[in-house]
Structure formats: C-alpha cells, structure tokens
Amino acid sequence: MIIKFDEIKETELRAFYGGEGALIASMYVDEKNKILRGKLVPGATIGLHRHIPSSEIIFILSGKGKSVCDGVEELLFAGDCHYCPKGSEHCLINVGEDDLCFYAVVPQQ
C-alpha cells in the first residue's frame, strides 16, 4: 500500500497537546495505525503528553528539534528517529531556524 501524503489535505492543529503554535499534519488513520507527515515552524511545539495505549515513533526528515521523553532531553536532526515507548511521556520542539519536518507512527490499540 502506498500512502500519498501530497494528496492528503493538511490540517493545522493549534496548541497540539498544549504546545505552542501549530502542528501542520497530513494524516492517514486506520484501525491499526495513525501515520502522519508533520511540520513544526520555528518555535512551535507539540506539548507534553503520555502514550498509554501504545508507543510513538518519529523520524526526522529535516530541521533541528528537541524531544523530552520521561524528562530526558535529546537533540534531533535529519535522519534521527525518536521513540517514545508505551507508558512514557514526551514532547517535540522545533529549536532550529527552519521548519522541523517529520513522519510519525502511532499504533492504534
């Protein structure tokens, strides 16, 4: 199966999980997974939230970001993959001067 994100309408999710600015996302959702292509402009964030029923995987395409997972800060660059295990909490912050672009996968329970 091919997911053509360029053909999926972008959605602007303001203050996503209490974050700053907006997450711009194209999402594919079925009964097994939520798969999205996301963008955070400089200074935008996805707020701190906990993954109770499943995990989340975020693959950085471009830009410079920072994740905080269970209190541990990590810088993220293109090619890095951030993993938030089931039961953990995390946030994502664009700390660079360019858009932070990424793919994310959240298994549905």
N, C-alpha and C positions, 0 to 999 in steps of 0.2 A: 504494500500500500504506500502511495506517495501522498504526503501532505504538502500542499502548495500554499505556503503562508502568504505569498504575494496575492493570492486570490481570496484570502480571508480578511474580512473587514477589521481594521484596527479599532480597538476600544481604548478610551482614555479612562483609567481608573485612578481617580484623585484620592490622595491620602490613603493609599492602599495599606491596610493593616495599621493605620495611624501614621503612616510615613509622610514625608514632605514631598510636595509637588505631585507628579502623576507618573504612574506606570503606563506606558503605551504598549498594548499587547494585542497580538493576533493569536487566538486560541482554538485548538482542536480538543474537544472533550467527547469521550465516550464512556461506557460503563467501566472500563479498566484503567484509563489514564486521562490526565489533563496534561496536554503538551502545548507549550506556548513559546512564541518568539517575543521577547520583551525588550524594551528600551527605557532607560532612565536618563534624562538630560542631566547635565552637571548640577550637582547639589540635590538631586532628587533621591528619595529613599523608599524602600519597602520596609514598613515598620516591623518591629519585633513581634514574632508570632510563633506559636508552638505547633509542631506536627504530631498530633496524637494518633490518628488512624493510619498514617503512612509516612514515608520519607519524602525528600525532595532533592533532585539533582539539578544543578545549574551549571551550564557550560558557557564560559565567557567567549564571545565572538570578537569583541573589540572594546576598547576603552580601559579604564582603570577603576576598579571597585574595591570595596572592603566588605567582608562579611563578619558578623559577630555571631558565633554559634556556641551556645552554652557559656557565654562570657569570654570566649577566646576569639581575638581579632586576627583576621588573615587578609592580606592584600591579594587582589585578584587581577590577573592580566589575561589578554587574549590567549586562548589555549588552555587555561586553567579550568578545573572542574571543582565546584563546591558541592559537598554532600552534607545534607542535614538529616541525620538518622531519625527514625521513628521515635517520638517522645522528646526530641530535642527542640530548642527554640533558636531562631536565627532572624537576622535582618540583612538587607543588602543596601549598600550606599554607593552612589557614584561619587568618587573622590577625585576624579580627573577633570580635565578641561574639555573633553569630548564626550559624546553620548556613550553610555555603557550599554552594549547590545549583548544579548544572551538568549540561549534556549533553556527552558526549564521543563522538567518532567515530574509530575506528582501522581503516583499510582493511586487509583481510587479504590477504596475498600468496600 
